[in-house]
Amino acid sequence: MIQGFLAAYLSATEHFVFHSERELGGGYADICLEPHLQRYTSIRHGYVIELKYLKQEQANAAQVAEATAQVRRYAADERLARQYRSVRFTGLALVFHGWELVHCDAVVEKTADV
């Protein structure tokens, strides 16, 4: 449900091209926001978001580490770097328990030309 809400909310922007389950870095990123450079040539940021859901009350360190590792791998994807040479992608690992965000980790990947 959270992924659906975020998809509806984030896909409404005209500044980014929204992708759900985009193949990156040997896996599938839950959400990828690529800058709409044909319309907005000055945008220099993109976002890759990985969502995890916990059943227990406390954030599980293994799941947090897994989400961070996944988003790091996705944001460093070679195809993104080649396609968006002047764009810096930020990876966000979001861990939820129910509707509550219990952990957020940001990873910034720098492309060759930034």
VOBA-1610 file (N, C-alpha, C; in pm, whole numbers, padded with zeros to 5 digits, always signed):
BEGIN
Met+00082-00118+00000Met+00000+00000+00000Met+00088+00127+00000Ile+00196+00125+00076Ile+00285+00241+00082Ile+00349+00263-00055Gln+00393+00156-00120Gln+00454+00170-00251Gln+00353+00227-00350Gly+00229+00186-00343Gly+00125+00239-00431Gly+00102+00387-00406Phe+00097+00427-00279Phe+00079+00568-00245Phe+00196+00651-00297Leu+00319+00605-00273Leu+00437+00678-00321Leu+00439+00684-00474Ala+00400+00574-00539Ala+00395+00573-00686Ala+00297+00678-00738Ala+00179+00684-00680Ala+00079+00782-00723Ala+00128+00924-00699Tyr+00186+00948-00585Tyr+00232+01081-00548Tyr+00352+01125-00633Leu+00451+01039-00647Leu+00574+01075-00717Leu+00559+01077-00868Ser+00465+01002-00922Ser+00448+01000-01067Ser+00374+01124-01117Ala+00323+01205-01027Ala+00248+01325-01066Ala+00340+01441-01108Thr+00467+01433-01079Thr+00558+01540-01115Thr+00595+01534-01262Glu+00611+01648-01324Glu+00653+01651-01463Glu+00804+01668-01476His+00873+01684-01364His+01019+01702-01365His+01095+01570-01376Phe+01030+01461-01343Phe+01095+01330-01343Phe+01011+01229-01420Val+01081+01131-01477Val+01016+01016-01539Val+01011+00907-01434Phe+00892+00862-01400Phe+00871+00764-01294Phe+00881+00622-01351His+00956+00536-01281His+00964+00394-01315His+00942+00313-01188Ser+00860+00212-01198Ser+00840+00117-01089Ser+00907-00013-01128Glu+00982-00072-01035Glu+01052-00197-01057Glu+01147-00188-01177Arg+01224-00081-01182Arg+01322-00060-01290Arg+01441-00150-01267Glu+01484-00221-01371Glu+01599-00311-01359Glu+01726-00229-01352Leu+01797-00240-01240Leu+01920-00166-01215Leu+02013-00250-01130Gly+02140-00247-01159Gly+02242-00308-01074Gly+02215-00452-01038Gly+02159-00531-01129Gly+02135-00672-01104Gly+02011-00700-01022Gly+01924-00603-01006Gly+01799-00622-00933Gly+01693-00528-00986Tyr+01590-00506-00907Tyr+01480-00420-00948Tyr+01455-00316-00840Ala+01479-00190-00875Ala+01455-00081-00781Ala+01305-00059-00770Asp+01255-00044-00648Asp+01111-00024-00629Asp+01063+00100-00703Ile+01136+00210-00690Ile+01099+00336-00757Ile+01225+00401-00810Cys+01220+00447-00934Cys+01330+00522-00993Cys+01273+00649-01055Leu+01328+00762-01013Leu+01287+00892-01068Leu+01404+00946-01150Glu+01390+00938-01281Glu+01493+00987-01371Glu+01455+01127-01416Pro+01550+01219-01422Pro+01517+01357-01459Pro+01465+01364-01603His+01364+01447-01624His+01306+01468-01757His+01389+01574-01828Leu+01506+01533-01877Leu+01604+01627-01932Leu+01560+01689-02064Gln+01472+01625-02138Gln+01425+01686-02263Gln+01344+01811-02235Arg+01276+01814-02123Arg+01194+01930-02088Arg+01267+02024-01992Tyr+01341+01968-01898Tyr+01410+02047-01796Tyr+01559+02015-01801Thr+01631+02084-01884Thr+01772+02052-01910Thr+01865+02081-01793Ser+01821+02160-01697Ser+01910+02197-01587Ser+01902+02104-01466Ile+01813+02007-01468Ile+01801+01914-01354Ile+01927+01828-01348Arg+01985+01819-01231Arg+02108+01742-01212Arg+02094+01634-01106His+01971+01602-01069His+01949+01501-00965His+01846+01398-01010Gly+01867+01275-00970Gly+01773+01167-00989Gly+01765+01087-00860Tyr+01665+01001-00849Tyr+01643+00929-00724Tyr+01609+00783-00750Val+01663+00697-00665Val+01633+00555-00665Val+01587+00522-00524Ile+01469+00461-00513Ile+01411+00435-00381Ile+01386+00286-00364Glu+01434+00233-00253Glu+01411+00093-00216Glu+01328+00092-00088Leu+01220+00016-00088Leu+01129+00008+00026Leu+01139-00130+00090Lys+01141-00132+00222Lys+01136-00257+00298Lys+01026-00244+00402Tyr+00963-00356+00434Tyr+00855-00359+00532Tyr+00890-00458+00641Leu+00870-00418+00765Leu+00901-00504+00879Leu+00773-00548+00948Lys+00772-00673+00993Lys+00659-00722+01070Lys+00677-00693+01219Gln+00801-00695+01264Gln+00828-00673+01406Gln+00836-00523+01437Glu+00835-00488+01564Glu+00831-00350+01609Glu+00962-00274+01583Gln+01074-00337+01604Gln+01203-00271+01589Gln+01261-00297+01450Ala+01335-00200+01400Ala+01401-00217+01271Ala+01503-00330+01282Asn+01497-00422+01192Asn+01589-00534+01186Asn+01715-00487+01115Ala+01829-00493+01183Ala+01955-00442+01128Ala+01990-00509+00995Ala+01960-00637+00980Ala+01991-00707+00856Ala+01909-00652+00740Gln+01782-00625+00763Gln+01697-00571+00657Gln+01736-00428+00621Val+01774-00350+00720Val+01821-00213+00696Val+01948-00218+00612Ala+02042-00303+00648Ala+02167-00316+00573Ala+02141-00366+00431Glu+02048-00458+00417Glu+02013-00511+00285Glu+01954-00401+00196Ala+01863-00322+00251Ala+01801-00213+00175Ala+01906-00110+00133Thr+01997-00077+00222Thr+02103+00020+00191Thr+02197-00035+00084Ala+02234-00161+00094Ala+02322-00222-00006Ala+02253-00227-00142Gln+02125-00261-00144Gln+02051-00267-00270Gln+02045-00129-00336Val+02009-00029-00260Val+01993+00105-00319Val+02128+00160-00364Arg+02233+00127-00294Arg+02368+00168-00336Arg+02402+00105-00471Arg+02373-00023-00486Arg+02399-00094-00611Arg+02312-00037-00725Tyr+02187-00009-00698Tyr+02097+00044-00801Tyr+02140+00184-00845Ala+02173+00270-00750Ala+02211+00408-00783Ala+02343+00415-00859Ala+02428+00312-00843Ala+02557+00309-00911Ala+02550+00236-01045Asp+02432+00204-01092Asp+02415+00128-01216Asp+02483+00198-01334Glu+02561+00123-01410Glu+02636+00177-01524Glu+02546+00239-01631Arg+02428+00179-01653Arg+02337+00233-01755Arg+02287+00371-01717Leu+02258+00392-01590Leu+02218+00526-01545Leu+02331+00625-01566Ala+02452+00584-01531Ala+02568+00672-01546Ala+02593+00709-01692Arg+02576+00613-01782Arg+02595+00642-01925Arg+02483+00729-01981Gln+02360+00701-01943Gln+02245+00774-01996Gln+02236+00915-01939Tyr+02274+00932-01814Tyr+02263+01061-01745Tyr+02400+01104-01693Arg+02487+01141-01783Arg+02626+01173-01746Arg+02638+01290-01649Ser+02549+01386-01655Ser+02561+01504-01569Ser+02464+01501-01451Val+02409+01383-01421Val+02309+01370-01315Val+02366+01290-01199Arg+02341+01338-01079Arg+02380+01268-00956Arg+02256+01197-00903Phe+02266+01066-00885Phe+02153+00989-00833Phe+02168+00968-00683Thr+02062+00994-00612Thr+02056+00970-00468Thr+01970+00847-00446Gly+02022+00753-00372Gly+01946+00634-00335Gly+01886+00654-00197Leu+01761+00617-00183Leu+01693+00625-00054Leu+01645+00486-00015Ala+01692+00438+00099Ala+01647+00311+00155Ala+01547+00345+00265Leu+01421+00310+00243Leu+01315+00342+00339Leu+01262+00213+00399Val+01263+00204+00532Val+01216+00086+00602Val+01094+00125+00685Phe+00983+00054+00663Phe+00856+00085+00729Phe+00812-00029+00819His+00745+00009+00926His+00668-00084+01008His+00526-00030+01005Gly+00439-00098+00933Gly+00306-00043+00909Gly+00321+00085+00826Trp+00258+00192+00870Trp+00271+00322+00803Trp+00387+00404+00857Glu+00451+00355+00962Glu+00557+00433+01026Glu+00692+00409+00960Leu+00759+00517+00923Leu+00894+00509+00869Leu+00987+00490+00989Val+01055+00374+00997Val+01141+00345+01111Val+01289+00362+01078His+01321+00372+00949His+01461+00394+00911His+01466+00454+00772Cys+01556+00550+00754Cys+01580+00609+00623Cys+01730+00628+00608Asp+01783+00582+00497Asp+01925+00595+00470Asp+01940+00652+00329Ala+02024+00753+00314Ala+02049+00814+00183Ala+02189+00781+00136Val+02200+00746+00008Val+02327+00713-00055Val+02337+00797-00181Val+02442+00876-00194Val+02459+00960-00312Val+02567+00899-00399Glu+02532+00874-00524Glu+02628+00822-00621Glu+02662+00934-00717Lys+02788+00950-00744Lys+02834+01057-00832Lys+02865+00998-00968Thr+02813+01062-01073Thr+02845+01017-01209Thr+02979+01077-01247Ala+03034+01031-01358Ala+03168+01071-01399Ala+03181+01221-01426Asp+03077+01286-01477Asp+03086+01426-01517Asp+03037+01526-01414Val+02989+01480-01296Val+02936+01574-01196Val+03048+01630-01113
//
